[in-house]
Amino acid sequence: MADVQTSGAAITFDKLGKSFDKKGSGKVMALEDISLDVAPGTITGIIGRSGAGKSTLLRMVNGLEQPTAGTVTVAGHDVGRAGAAELRRIRRDVGMIFQHFNLLSSRTVYGNVALPLEIAGVPGAEIKRRVDDLIGRVGLEQFSNRYPAELSGGQKQRVGIARALATQPKVLLSDEATSALDPETTQTVLKLLADINRDLGLTILLITHEMAVVRDIASHVAVIDGGRIVEAGQTYDVFAAPQHPTTRSFLAGITGITLPSFIAGKLQAERPQGESQEVIRITFAGTHATDPMLAKLTSELGIPVNILAGAIEEIGPHPFGNLLVSVDATRGAEARAYLQRHELLTEVLGYVG
């Protein structure tokens, strides 16, 4: 099989499409015209609602599903056109962890991690060295001889991660790997994945319906809706200025803030006659995200600002936040222009008389 020329991406989806035959309905498109480059060493999150096509997309990376249009390449190799022997080699370079762990109940922690190496015919001494190292890496040294039934959900997922790393893959796929875990355990597993990405240089492609997971771990994100990618880019950029309604809907759950009810109940779309306040959402992102911009607005322009609600957090190493404020409506345009000159995003939510 000839190598395919790519842009150097670890994974490339090029005009990818996938349809299924549905009884009585003919062809049903699960994915359509998917084009995306996943750069080596990055963590990329694919987020979408149930039925959006996320799992189908992920399963094409290791050949569990075949495209009906376009191509998916891993390290330059066309997965869809690979023969059986070549596909086995590609799959050794692509590890996968699952939502429900998929551990063999009859095997211990050690046995589950060793299984892919045994299948690959790795010598016993090398298996022991590699499995012991992986069990230590995921912090389960004391559980090596335990069976899955004796483990917590988080411990089972750690075993799944160790097993996925056994063949020393270049790419790690995560299929809703944290959605069956409680919030505290989720954070532990996400930290482990981030450490693996940093220490081993693995490219991680994860699918999720939780934007908080993307925020906490992913350097890049693609939003899929109705089988199409509707928005993609660096996570911080997408969070700071989402363009598509689906993206904004997902973000509302973690970066959204709501007006106090006593303000929301009075909010009007049009500016009323007489004295009124303009209600503005300010998104703090970019180089001035940590500057005291509201204080400067008041001191330099003499515009008082009333803070109604707010939330500030980090996305990766960058600060990000939203504030809901009100200013005298006669000076709202002036205030917004000042903030925009300092690279802050503004949106008028309405007016209160």
C-alpha positions as CSV (number, residue, x, y, z in Angstrom):
1,M,0.0,0.0,0.0
2,A,1.4,3.4,-1.0
3,D,1.7,6.2,1.6
4,V,-0.7,9.1,1.1
5,Q,0.7,12.6,1.1
6,T,-0.7,14.6,4.0
7,S,0.0,18.0,5.6
8,G,2.0,16.2,8.3
9,A,-1.0,15.7,10.6
10,A,-1.2,12.6,12.7
11,I,-4.8,12.1,11.6
12,T,-6.4,13.6,8.5
13,F,-10.0,13.4,7.6
14,D,-10.5,14.5,4.0
15,K,-14.0,15.0,2.7
16,L,-15.0,12.0,4.7
17,G,-18.5,10.6,4.4
18,K,-20.3,7.6,5.9
19,S,-23.8,6.3,5.1
20,F,-25.7,3.3,6.5
21,D,-28.5,1.3,4.9
22,K,-31.6,1.7,7.1
23,K,-34.4,-0.7,6.5
24,G,-37.3,1.1,4.9
25,S,-35.4,4.4,4.7
26,G,-32.7,3.7,2.2
27,K,-29.3,5.4,2.8
28,V,-28.9,7.4,6.0
29,M,-25.9,9.8,6.1
30,A,-24.1,9.5,9.4
31,L,-21.2,11.8,8.4
32,E,-20.9,14.1,5.4
33,D,-17.9,16.1,4.0
34,I,-15.8,15.9,7.2
35,S,-12.4,17.5,6.7
36,L,-10.1,18.0,9.7
37,D,-6.4,17.7,10.5
38,V,-5.3,16.5,13.9
39,A,-1.7,17.7,14.5
40,P,0.9,15.4,16.1
41,G,1.1,15.7,19.9
42,T,-2.1,17.5,20.3
43,I,-5.2,16.7,22.3
44,T,-8.3,17.3,20.1
45,G,-11.8,17.0,21.4
46,I,-14.7,16.1,19.1
47,I,-17.9,17.3,20.8
48,G,-21.5,16.8,19.7
49,R,-24.9,15.6,20.9
50,S,-25.9,11.9,20.9
51,G,-26.4,10.8,17.3
52,A,-24.2,13.5,15.8
53,G,-21.8,11.0,14.4
54,K,-18.9,11.3,16.9
55,S,-18.5,7.6,17.6
56,T,-18.7,6.7,13.9
57,L,-16.0,9.2,13.1
58,L,-13.7,7.8,15.8
59,R,-14.2,4.2,14.7
60,M,-12.9,5.1,11.2
61,V,-9.5,6.0,12.6
62,N,-8.8,2.3,13.5
63,G,-10.8,0.8,10.7
64,L,-13.8,-0.4,12.7
65,E,-15.9,1.5,10.2
66,Q,-15.1,2.1,6.6
67,P,-15.9,5.4,4.8
68,T,-18.3,5.5,1.9
69,A,-16.7,8.7,0.7
70,G,-13.3,10.5,1.2
71,T,-10.4,9.2,3.3
72,V,-9.0,9.0,6.8
73,T,-5.3,8.7,7.1
74,V,-3.2,7.9,10.2
75,A,0.5,8.9,9.9
76,G,0.0,9.0,6.1
77,H,-1.6,5.6,5.8
78,D,-5.1,5.4,4.2
79,V,-7.0,3.3,6.8
80,G,-10.0,2.7,4.5
81,R,-7.8,1.1,1.7
82,A,-5.6,-0.9,4.0
83,G,-5.5,-4.6,3.6
84,A,-5.8,-7.0,6.5
85,A,-2.1,-7.1,7.4
86,E,-1.6,-3.4,7.0
87,L,-4.7,-2.7,9.1
88,R,-3.3,-4.8,11.9
89,R,-0.1,-2.7,11.8
90,I,-2.1,0.5,11.8
91,R,-4.1,-0.6,14.8
92,R,-1.0,-1.3,16.8
93,D,-0.3,2.5,16.4
94,V,-3.8,3.4,17.5
95,G,-4.8,2.6,21.1
96,M,-8.4,3.0,22.2
97,I,-10.1,3.5,25.6
98,F,-13.8,3.0,26.0
99,Q,-16.7,4.4,28.1
100,H,-17.5,1.1,29.7
101,F,-13.8,-0.1,30.0
102,N,-14.3,-3.4,28.1
103,L,-12.1,-5.3,30.4
104,L,-12.0,-9.1,30.5
105,S,-13.6,-10.2,33.8
106,S,-11.6,-13.4,33.9
107,R,-8.2,-11.6,33.7
108,T,-6.4,-9.7,36.4
109,V,-5.2,-6.1,35.9
110,Y,-1.9,-7.5,34.8
111,G,-3.6,-10.0,32.4
112,N,-5.8,-7.3,30.8
113,V,-2.8,-5.0,30.1
114,A,-0.7,-7.9,28.8
115,L,-3.4,-9.2,26.4
116,P,-2.6,-7.0,23.3
117,L,1.1,-7.9,23.7
118,E,0.4,-11.6,23.9
119,I,-1.7,-11.3,20.8
120,A,1.1,-9.4,19.0
121,G,3.6,-12.2,20.0
122,V,5.8,-10.1,22.2
123,P,8.3,-12.2,24.2
124,G,7.3,-12.9,27.9
125,A,10.2,-10.9,29.4
126,E,9.4,-7.9,27.4
127,I,5.7,-8.2,28.3
128,K,6.5,-8.2,32.0
129,R,8.8,-5.2,31.7
130,R,6.2,-3.2,29.7
131,V,3.2,-4.2,31.7
132,D,4.9,-3.5,35.0
133,D,5.9,0.0,33.7
134,L,2.4,0.8,32.5
135,I,0.7,-0.4,35.7
136,G,3.0,1.9,37.6
137,R,2.4,4.8,35.2
138,V,-1.4,4.6,35.9
139,G,-0.8,4.2,39.6
140,L,-2.1,0.7,40.1
141,E,0.9,-1.2,41.3
142,Q,-0.9,-2.5,44.4
143,F,-3.8,-3.8,42.2
144,S,-1.8,-5.9,39.6
145,N,-3.4,-9.2,40.7
146,R,-6.9,-7.8,41.3
147,Y,-9.8,-8.6,39.0
148,P,-12.1,-6.0,37.4
149,A,-14.9,-6.8,39.8
150,E,-12.7,-5.7,42.7
151,L,-12.0,-2.3,41.1
152,S,-13.7,1.1,41.2
153,G,-14.8,2.8,37.9
154,G,-11.8,5.1,37.9
155,Q,-9.4,2.2,38.5
156,K,-11.0,0.2,35.7
157,Q,-10.5,3.1,33.3
158,R,-6.9,3.3,34.4
159,V,-6.5,-0.3,33.4
160,G,-8.1,0.5,30.1
161,I,-5.6,3.3,29.5
162,A,-2.7,1.1,30.4
163,R,-3.9,-1.6,28.0
164,A,-4.4,1.0,25.2
165,L,-0.7,2.0,25.7
166,A,0.7,-1.5,25.7
167,T,1.5,-1.6,22.0
168,Q,3.2,1.8,22.3
169,P,0.8,3.6,20.0
170,K,1.3,7.0,18.4
171,V,-2.4,7.8,18.6
172,L,-4.8,7.3,21.5
173,L,-8.6,7.4,20.9
174,S,-10.9,8.1,23.8
175,D,-14.6,7.1,23.3
176,E,-16.5,9.0,26.0
177,A,-13.9,7.6,28.5
178,T,-15.1,9.8,31.4
179,S,-18.8,9.9,31.0
180,A,-19.4,6.9,33.3
181,L,-17.3,8.4,36.1
182,D,-18.1,10.8,38.9
183,P,-16.6,14.4,38.6
184,E,-13.7,13.8,41.0
185,T,-12.7,10.6,39.2
186,T,-13.1,12.3,35.8
187,Q,-10.6,15.0,36.8
188,T,-8.1,12.3,37.9
189,V,-8.4,10.5,34.6
190,L,-8.2,13.7,32.6
191,K,-5.0,14.6,34.4
192,L,-3.6,11.1,33.6
193,L,-4.4,11.6,29.9
194,A,-2.7,15.1,30.0
195,D,0.4,13.6,31.6
196,I,0.5,10.8,29.0
197,N,0.2,13.4,26.2
198,R,3.1,15.4,27.7
199,D,5.4,12.6,28.7
200,L,4.9,10.3,25.7
201,G,4.1,12.8,23.0
202,L,0.9,10.9,22.1
203,T,-1.7,12.4,19.8
204,I,-5.0,12.1,21.6
205,L,-8.4,12.3,19.9
206,L,-11.3,12.2,22.2
207,I,-15.0,12.3,21.7
208,T,-17.4,13.7,24.4
209,H,-20.7,15.5,24.9
210,E,-19.2,17.4,27.8
211,M,-17.7,20.8,27.0
212,A,-16.0,20.8,30.4
213,V,-13.9,17.9,29.4
214,V,-12.7,19.8,26.3
215,R,-12.0,22.9,28.4
216,D,-9.9,20.9,30.9
217,I,-7.8,18.9,28.5
218,A,-8.0,19.7,24.8
219,S,-5.8,22.0,22.9
220,H,-8.1,21.9,19.9
221,V,-11.8,21.2,19.4
222,A,-14.2,20.4,16.6
223,V,-17.9,20.6,17.0
224,I,-20.0,18.1,15.1
225,D,-23.7,18.5,14.4
226,G,-25.9,16.5,12.1
227,G,-22.9,14.6,10.7
228,R,-21.0,17.7,9.8
229,I,-18.2,19.7,11.5
230,V,-19.8,23.1,12.1
231,E,-16.8,24.7,13.9
232,A,-13.2,23.8,14.7
233,G,-10.1,25.5,16.0
234,Q,-7.9,26.0,19.0
235,T,-10.0,25.5,22.2
236,Y,-9.4,28.9,23.6
237,D,-10.3,30.6,20.3
238,V,-13.5,28.7,20.0
239,F,-14.5,29.3,23.6
240,A,-13.7,33.0,23.4
241,A,-15.7,33.6,20.2
242,P,-18.0,30.7,19.3
243,Q,-19.5,31.2,15.8
244,H,-22.1,28.5,15.5
245,P,-25.3,28.1,17.6
246,T,-24.5,24.5,18.5
247,T,-21.1,25.6,19.9
248,R,-22.8,28.4,21.9
249,S,-25.3,26.0,23.2
250,F,-22.6,23.6,24.5
251,L,-20.6,26.5,26.0
252,A,-23.6,27.9,27.8
253,G,-23.4,25.1,30.4
254,I,-19.9,25.9,31.5
255,T,-19.1,29.5,30.6
256,G,-22.6,30.9,30.5
257,I,-23.8,33.2,33.3
258,T,-27.3,34.4,33.8
259,L,-28.8,37.7,34.7
260,P,-30.3,38.1,38.2
261,S,-34.0,37.5,37.9
262,F,-34.8,41.1,39.0
263,I,-32.9,42.4,36.0
264,A,-33.9,39.6,33.5
265,G,-37.6,40.3,34.2
266,K,-37.2,44.0,33.2
267,L,-34.9,43.5,30.1
268,Q,-36.2,45.0,26.9
269,A,-34.9,44.5,23.4
270,E,-35.2,48.1,22.4
271,R,-33.9,51.1,24.3
272,P,-36.8,52.8,26.2
273,Q,-37.5,56.5,26.4
274,G,-35.9,58.4,29.2
275,E,-33.1,57.2,31.5
276,S,-32.1,53.6,31.0
277,Q,-29.2,51.2,31.4
278,E,-27.6,49.1,28.6
279,V,-26.9,45.6,29.7
280,I,-23.7,44.2,28.1
281,R,-21.9,40.8,28.1
282,I,-18.2,41.3,28.2
283,T,-16.0,38.3,27.3
284,F,-12.5,38.6,28.7
285,A,-10.0,37.0,26.4
286,G,-6.8,37.8,24.6
287,T,-3.8,39.9,25.9
288,H,-5.9,42.2,28.0
289,A,-7.9,39.5,29.8
290,T,-6.3,40.1,33.1
291,D,-6.1,43.9,32.9
292,P,-8.5,46.0,35.1
293,M,-10.4,47.2,32.1
294,L,-13.6,48.2,33.9
295,A,-11.6,50.3,36.3
296,K,-9.8,51.9,33.3
297,L,-13.1,52.5,31.6
298,T,-14.4,54.4,34.6
299,S,-11.2,56.3,35.3
300,E,-10.4,57.2,31.6
301,L,-13.8,57.9,30.2
302,G,-15.8,58.6,33.4
303,I,-18.4,55.9,32.7
304,P,-19.6,54.1,35.9
305,V,-20.1,50.4,35.5
306,N,-22.5,48.2,37.5
307,I,-21.4,44.6,37.6
308,L,-24.4,42.3,37.6
309,A,-22.9,38.8,37.3
310,G,-19.6,37.2,36.4
311,A,-17.4,34.1,36.1
312,I,-13.7,33.8,35.4
313,E,-11.8,30.6,34.8
314,E,-8.8,29.2,32.8
315,I,-8.8,27.4,29.5
316,G,-5.4,25.7,29.3
317,P,-2.9,28.3,30.5
318,H,-5.1,31.3,29.5
319,P,-7.6,33.3,31.6
320,F,-11.1,33.4,30.3
321,G,-14.2,35.0,31.7
322,N,-17.6,36.6,31.2
323,L,-19.1,39.6,33.0
324,L,-22.6,41.0,32.7
325,V,-22.6,44.7,33.4
326,S,-24.8,47.7,32.9
327,V,-23.9,51.2,31.9
328,D,-25.8,54.4,31.1
329,A,-27.5,53.7,27.8
330,T,-26.4,57.0,26.4
331,R,-22.8,56.0,26.7
332,G,-23.1,52.3,25.9
333,A,-21.7,52.5,22.4
334,E,-18.7,54.6,23.7
335,A,-18.1,52.0,26.4
336,R,-18.3,49.1,24.0
337,A,-15.9,50.7,21.5
338,Y,-13.4,51.3,24.3
339,L,-13.5,47.7,25.4
340,Q,-13.3,46.4,21.8
341,R,-10.2,48.5,21.2
342,H,-8.7,46.5,24.0
343,E,-9.5,43.2,22.4
344,L,-12.5,42.4,24.6
345,L,-15.7,41.0,23.1
346,T,-19.0,42.7,23.8
347,E,-22.6,41.9,23.2
348,V,-25.7,44.0,24.0
349,L,-28.2,41.9,25.8
350,G,-30.9,44.6,26.1
351,Y,-32.0,47.6,28.1
352,V,-33.5,48.2,31.5
353,G,-35.5,51.4,32.0
